[in-house]
Amino acid sequence: MPRTAKLALEDGTIFTGTAFGADGEVDGEVCFNTSMTGYQEILTDPSYRGQIVAMTYPQIGNYGVNAEDVESHRLHLAGFIVREVSRRVSNFRADGDLDGYLKHWGIVGIEGIDTRRLVRRLRIEGVMKGVLSSNDLDDARLVARAKAGPGLIGRDLVREVVPEKPIEWTDPLSPWAKLQSVEARTEWLGWDKRSAVQPKPRTNMVGPRCACPTLLSQPHVVALDYGMKWNIARHLFSIGCRVTILPGTATAAEVESYKPDGVFLSNGPGDPEPLDYAQRTIRDLLGRKPIFGICLGHQLLSLACGAKTYKLKFGHRGANQPVLNHRTGRVEITTQNHGFAVAADSLPNELETTHLNLNDETIEGVRHREYPAFSVQYHPEASAGPHDSDYLFDEFRAMLG
């Protein structure tokens, strides 16, 4: 029997639909993502901590879920909103459906609401706090709880998603990311090519697998994990780096104790300004090691150099954001997921703008004029794509010598 669910916004707007996934009630910032594919990557992206995500594409779940297309060890978002959940899974890689996936991880979902109306409201009024519930369906109580929600500004959500201990990463980039040959993909997936059996399940997605001389001779990158997507680590490993992941709370002394050739600053959730410990670490490392930052890492590098950040009205979340590369004049189509941005009028002289968002002219990339340090606001590693900007990993690799 269908279960009723309600979404209440802090401005008093109520949406009534059908529950899917887990039963329960959650609060969070309600935002939207315009991607047509990649919903499993969105679900497992730690950057969505504290958010209820609405998908603008009308049907979600048609290709199911699998053990490969994940960006972390679990689901992180607070709740999930779609127009329609696909009842049929059609993809040879699928080993489950979206409804069961959300149930397994305890994520509350709602379908059957007018997502166009919701998105228009968020675009006009800005993202809002909200409550999603399949338990309490009283409008007044839900609106009151939405208004009382903590929101994202001033909260340190990074401490909720950082790894507990250092990790030596040895998982390569999936051949699917580059649309490599059938032979390469089947070998990586563990297929028996003669009988074309289904892929064998992979284990130990994270953790040491070997300490071979070739690996130990590669440039060593320490990645500060503020809520890092695994595809970033896969890219770093696949360009020929030895990768050690440290919690984003690590100090500069702790980073340098690993004797890295370079430092990577990851994406992550929430407001960058309260993360004074991260800014201090980056400030202490500037000029001592090459630095490359993505998303939250971009904001933190900018803050460490003296810039300011601010909250966007409804953020950039989707896989079709046009970005101008000032150095080449080329327009790159990018995947983005952020609700805060670096203020252009606060940029210190030592930082130059390298990339610009063509939708709203916000800063999408900076480079230090004196030290080997650069960052971008978008996701060049994006899975399921696009891949216009993955050259940035090669630029970082060249800095390491």
C-alpha positions in Angstrom: 0.0 0.0 0.0 1.4 3.5 -0.9 2.6 5.5 2.0 2.0 9.2 2.2 4.9 11.6 2.8 5.1 15.4 3.1 7.8 18.0 2.4 7.4 21.2 4.4 9.5 24.3 3.7 10.3 27.0 6.2 8.2 29.5 4.3 5.1 27.4 4.9 4.9 25.6 1.5 3.7 22.0 1.7 4.2 19.3 -0.8 2.3 16.0 -0.4 3.5 12.9 -2.2 4.3 9.2 -1.8 7.0 7.9 0.4 9.8 5.5 -0.9 12.9 4.3 0.7 13.0 4.3 4.5 10.2 5.5 6.9 11.1 8.5 9.1 11.5 12.2 9.4 14.5 14.3 8.5 15.4 18.0 8.3 17.9 19.7 6.1 18.5 22.4 3.5 16.3 21.7 0.5 18.3 22.1 -2.8 18.0 20.8 -6.3 20.3 19.0 -8.8 19.8 19.3 -12.6 21.7 16.1 -13.6 20.0 13.6 -15.8 22.3 10.7 -14.6 24.7 10.0 -11.8 22.1 9.8 -9.0 24.0 7.1 -7.2 27.1 9.3 -7.1 24.9 12.1 -5.8 23.5 9.9 -3.0 27.0 8.8 -1.9 28.7 12.2 -2.2 29.6 13.4 1.3 29.2 17.1 0.2 25.4 16.6 0.5 25.6 16.1 4.2 22.7 18.0 5.8 20.8 18.5 2.6 17.5 17.2 1.1 18.1 16.9 -2.6 15.5 17.2 -5.3 16.3 15.9 -8.8 14.9 18.0 -11.7 14.9 15.1 -14.2 11.4 13.6 -14.1 12.3 9.9 -13.7 15.1 8.6 -11.5 16.3 5.1 -10.9 15.9 3.6 -14.3 19.4 2.1 -14.5 19.3 0.9 -10.8 22.3 0.9 -8.5 25.5 -1.1 -8.3 28.6 -1.6 -6.2 30.9 0.4 -8.5 29.2 3.8 -8.9 29.8 5.0 -5.4 31.7 8.0 -4.1 32.0 7.0 -0.4 31.3 4.1 1.9 27.7 5.1 2.5 24.8 7.5 1.7 25.2 11.0 3.2 22.3 13.2 2.2 19.4 13.7 4.6 16.5 13.0 2.1 15.8 12.5 -1.6 13.0 14.0 -3.7 12.0 12.8 -7.2 9.1 13.3 -9.5 8.9 9.5 -10.2 10.9 6.5 -9.1 11.4 4.0 -11.9 9.6 0.7 -11.2 11.8 -1.1 -13.7 15.6 -1.4 -13.5 17.2 -1.8 -16.9 21.0 -2.0 -17.0 23.4 -5.0 -17.2 25.5 -3.5 -14.3 22.6 -3.1 -11.9 22.5 -5.2 -8.8 19.7 -3.4 -7.0 17.0 -0.7 -7.3 16.8 2.8 -5.9 13.9 2.1 -3.5 15.7 -0.8 -1.8 19.0 1.2 -1.8 17.4 4.0 0.2 15.7 1.6 2.5 19.0 -0.2 3.2 20.7 3.1 4.2 17.8 4.6 6.1 17.2 7.5 3.7 13.7 9.0 3.5 12.5 9.7 0.0 9.4 11.3 -1.5 8.0 11.0 -5.1 4.9 12.2 -6.9 5.3 15.9 -6.0 5.5 18.7 -8.6 9.3 19.0 -8.7 9.0 21.9 -11.2 7.0 23.9 -8.7 9.5 23.1 -6.0 12.5 24.1 -8.1 10.9 27.3 -9.3 10.2 28.3 -5.6 13.8 27.5 -4.6 15.2 29.5 -7.6 13.0 32.5 -6.8 13.2 32.5 -3.0 16.5 30.7 -2.6 17.3 27.3 -0.9 15.3 26.8 2.3 15.3 24.7 5.4 12.8 21.9 5.2 11.4 18.8 6.8 10.6 15.5 4.9 8.4 13.1 6.8 6.5 9.9 6.3 5.5 9.7 10.0 4.1 13.0 11.2 1.9 14.5 8.5 0.6 17.5 10.4 1.4 20.6 8.3 1.8 23.1 11.1 4.1 20.9 13.1 6.3 20.2 10.0 6.6 23.9 9.1 7.5 24.8 12.7 10.2 22.1 12.7 11.5 23.3 9.3 11.8 26.9 10.7 13.7 25.6 13.7 16.2 23.6 11.7 19.9 24.4 12.0 20.6 25.2 8.4 24.1 25.2 7.0 25.6 28.6 7.7 28.2 28.5 10.5 28.0 24.7 10.9 31.1 22.4 10.7 29.8 19.4 8.8 33.2 18.3 7.8 33.9 16.7 11.1 30.8 14.4 10.5 32.3 12.9 7.3 36.1 12.9 7.6 37.7 9.4 7.8 38.7 8.2 11.2 42.3 7.3 10.2 44.8 7.6 7.3 44.2 5.5 4.3 46.6 4.3 1.6 44.6 4.5 -1.6 45.3 1.9 -4.4 42.0 1.8 -6.4 42.4 2.8 -10.0 40.1 4.8 -12.2 37.4 2.8 -13.7 37.9 2.1 -17.5 34.2 3.1 -17.9 35.3 6.7 -17.1 37.3 6.8 -20.3 35.1 4.5 -22.4 38.0 2.2 -22.9 37.9 -1.0 -24.9 35.5 -3.8 -24.0 38.6 -5.9 -23.2 39.9 -3.4 -20.7 36.5 -2.9 -19.0 35.8 -6.6 -18.7 39.3 -7.3 -17.3 38.9 -4.5 -14.7 35.4 -5.8 -13.7 36.6 -9.3 -13.3 34.5 -10.9 -16.0 35.1 -14.3 -17.5 35.3 -13.2 -21.1 34.7 -16.8 -22.5 31.4 -17.3 -20.7 30.4 -13.6 -20.2 29.3 -14.2 -16.7 28.3 -11.3 -14.5 31.0 -9.2 -12.8 32.5 -10.6 -9.6 31.8 -8.3 -6.6 34.8 -6.2 -5.7 36.0 -5.9 -2.1 38.4 -3.6 -0.2 37.4 -0.5 -2.2 39.7 1.4 0.2 42.8 0.3 1.8 46.4 -1.0 1.2 46.7 -3.6 -1.5 50.4 -3.6 -2.3 53.6 -1.8 -1.5 55.4 -2.7 -4.8 58.6 -0.8 -5.7 56.9 0.9 -8.7 54.2 2.4 -6.5 56.7 3.5 -3.8 58.7 5.3 -6.5 55.8 7.5 -7.7 55.2 11.1 -6.5 53.5 11.0 -3.1 50.3 13.0 -2.7 48.6 13.6 0.7 44.9 14.2 0.1 43.2 16.1 2.9 39.8 14.5 3.1 37.0 17.0 4.1 34.4 14.6 2.6 36.2 13.5 -0.5 34.6 11.7 -3.5 36.4 8.5 -4.2 36.7 9.3 -7.9 39.2 12.1 -7.0 41.5 9.5 -5.3 41.0 7.2 -8.3 42.2 10.0 -10.6 45.2 10.9 -8.5 46.2 7.2 -8.4 45.6 6.7 -12.1 47.9 9.6 -13.1 50.8 7.9 -11.4 50.7 9.1 -7.8 51.0 7.3 -4.5 48.0 8.5 -2.6 47.7 8.8 1.2 44.3 10.1 2.5 44.4 12.0 5.8 41.4 13.4 7.8 40.8 17.0 6.9 41.4 17.9 10.5 45.1 17.1 10.1 47.7 19.7 11.0 50.5 20.9 8.6 53.0 19.0 10.8 51.0 15.8 10.4 50.8 16.3 6.7 54.5 16.9 6.3 55.3 13.8 8.5 54.3 11.7 5.5 56.9 13.5 3.3 54.5 14.3 0.4 55.5 15.7 -2.9 52.2 17.5 -3.1 49.0 18.1 -1.2 45.4 17.8 -2.4 42.4 19.6 -0.8 39.1 17.8 -1.3 35.5 18.7 -1.7 33.2 18.5 1.4 29.9 19.7 2.9 28.7 23.0 4.2 30.1 26.4 5.1 33.8 26.8 4.6 34.3 29.8 7.0 34.0 27.9 10.3 36.8 25.5 9.3 39.6 27.6 10.8 41.7 24.4 11.5 41.7 23.6 7.7 42.5 27.2 6.7 45.4 27.2 9.2 46.8 23.9 7.8 46.7 25.2 4.3 48.2 28.5 5.2 51.1 26.7 6.9 51.6 24.5 3.8 51.5 27.2 1.2 54.9 27.6 -0.6 56.2 24.5 0.9 54.3 21.9 -1.2 52.4 22.1 -4.5 48.6 22.3 -3.7 45.6 21.5 -5.7 42.0 22.0 -4.4 38.5 21.1 -5.6 35.2 22.6 -4.5 35.4 23.1 -0.7 39.2 22.8 -1.1 39.0 25.7 -3.5 37.1 27.8 -1.0 39.5 26.9 1.8 42.6 27.7 -0.3 41.0 31.1 -1.1 40.1 31.7 2.6 43.6 30.8 3.7 45.0 33.4 1.3 42.7 36.1 2.7 39.6 36.0 0.5 36.0 35.8 1.7 33.1 33.4 0.8 29.4 33.9 0.7 26.3 31.7 0.3 24.7 31.5 -3.1 21.0 32.0 -3.5 20.4 28.4 -4.8 23.8 27.1 -5.5 25.3 25.2 -8.5 24.3 21.6 -8.6 24.3 19.7 -11.9 26.4 18.3 -14.7 26.0 21.1 -17.3 27.6 24.2 -15.8 29.5 26.2 -18.5 32.9 27.5 -17.2 35.3 29.8 -19.1 39.0 29.0 -18.8 40.7 32.4 -19.0 44.0 31.0 -19.9 42.8 29.1 -23.0 39.6 30.9 -23.9 37.9 27.5 -23.9 34.5 26.8 -22.5 34.3 23.7 -20.4 31.1 21.9 -19.4 31.4 20.9 -15.8 29.8 19.1 -12.9 29.2 21.2 -9.8 27.8 20.8 -6.3 28.3 23.8 -4.0 26.2 26.3 -2.2 29.0 28.8 -1.3 31.4 30.7 -3.5 34.5 32.9 -3.2 33.7 36.6 -3.3 35.3 38.2 -6.3 35.7 41.6 -4.6 37.6 40.0 -1.7 40.3 38.2 -3.8 43.8 39.1 -2.6 46.4 40.3 -5.0 48.3 37.0 -4.7 45.4 35.1 -6.3 44.4 35.4 -9.9 41.1 34.2 -11.3 41.6 31.4 -13.8 38.0 30.2 -14.4 34.6 31.9 -14.5 31.1 30.6 -14.4 29.3 31.8 -17.5 25.8 31.6 -15.9 26.4 34.0 -13.1 30.1 35.1 -13.4 31.1 33.6 -10.1 34.7 32.6 -9.6 35.3 29.0 -10.6 39.1 28.8 -10.3 42.1 30.6 -8.8 45.9 30.2 -9.0 48.5 31.6 -6.6 50.8 34.1 -8.4 53.9 33.2 -6.4 53.4 29.6 -5.0 52.5 26.4 -6.9 48.9 26.3 -5.7 45.7 26.3 -7.7 42.1 25.3 -7.2 38.7 25.0 -9.0 35.2 25.2 -7.7 33.8 22.5 -9.9 34.5 18.8 -10.2 37.0 17.8 -13.0 36.9 14.2 -11.8 33.1 14.0 -12.2 31.5 10.6 -12.5 29.3 10.2 -14.5 30.9 13.1 -16.3 31.5 15.4 -18.2 35.3 15.1 -18.5 36.2 18.4 -20.1 38.4 19.4 -17.2 40.3 16.3 -16.2 43.5 17.9 -17.7 43.8 19.6 -14.3 45.0 16.4 -12.7 47.8 16.3 -15.3 48.7 19.9 -14.5 49.0 18.9 -10.8 51.0 15.9 -11.7 53.5 18.0 -13.6 54.0 20.2 -10.5 55.2 17.2 -8.5 58.2 16.6 -10.7 
